[in-house]
Amino acid sequence: VSAHLMVTNPSFWVQQLVDIKCEWICMHAEVLDGLAFRLIDQIHNANLKAGIVLNPETPIESIFPYIELLIQALLASDLLKEHLIKLLLFVIYVKKKGIVM
């Protein structure tokens, strides 16, 4: 089971999903505000996989501090030309860091 959290209080929901052993837990970067490392650790400590979701207007750089802790990163987009630039920047960053996609 995987979950894509579209909530404003991810702390509550991450714990609920950890309790039921949800294999993948993806959170929106826009609501993490200082919680990213704690929530990712909480997910990993339960031997589950953490991912992140970015809305098109969110700077890709916002996830760089913890990107290496993630198994998956999703770009919520309609793939219009302007959003492809963000996707390209993400791929370049990941490749430079040696992260397998």
Secondary structure, DSSP 4 states (H G I P E B T S, - for coil): -EEEE--S-HHHHHHHHHHTT-SEEEEEGGGTTT-HHHHHHHHHHTT-EEEEEE-TTS-GGGGGGGGGG-SEEEE-S---HHHHHHHHHHHHHHHHHT---
